Amino acid sequence: KVTGDLANLAAQDVDMVAAAAILDPQRGNDDQYYRVYRQISAGAYTITSGQGPAMRIEGLTAEDIGARPSRLQLAALLATIPSGTAQPTPAQAREMMERAAKIYEGMRIGNAEIRGLSMEMPEGGFKLASMRFSLENGKTGEFAVEGFDGRTPQGPIKLARFALKSVDIAGLLRMTAQFSNPAQ
């Protein structure tokens, strides 16, 4: 059993016309970004499980959230997923990764921040002061993690700040797809 609580959820400047444009099949070639939310924020968020970890986030914000209809083709991605328990063929795996890369290229998050993340687990836990990132055209801007403090059975782990200036998520997915053929 998993339970959760979320406090103070707020969305500002929600544009439902933009959301409808993003989901409109007639706009499959539209390469313009449509901003759906100016800002989304939430206060404390907790998830607890009777058998496993307990997680808490003190707050989160995300600004300038939008998408491009030409890249956000969810139906095409879902169509590539094999039904049942069948394993995808190498060609299907490459197609799924390409579709997922396009979805990342179709999303934009101007700035996002998670503050006060903590997780308690039977083997140890961790606390994270903040995590910040942005996403546009399948690439993150700076991705930063600050104030990590964790416990493991082998001892404590501390990290003051770790930042990557840019990560090409879509490119990484495409590169991963090349390794889906065991003969290569």
Buried (B, 14 or more C-beta within 10 A) or exposed (E): EEEEEEEEEEBEEBBEEBBEBBEEEEBEEBEEBBBBBBBBBBBBBBBBEEEEBBBBBBBBBBBBBBBBBBBBBEEBBEEBEEEEEEEBEBEBBBBBBBBBBBBBBBBBBBBBBBBBBBBBEEEBBBBBBBBBBBBBBBBBBEBBBBBBBBBEEEEEEEEEEEEEEEBBBBBBBBEBBEEBEEEE
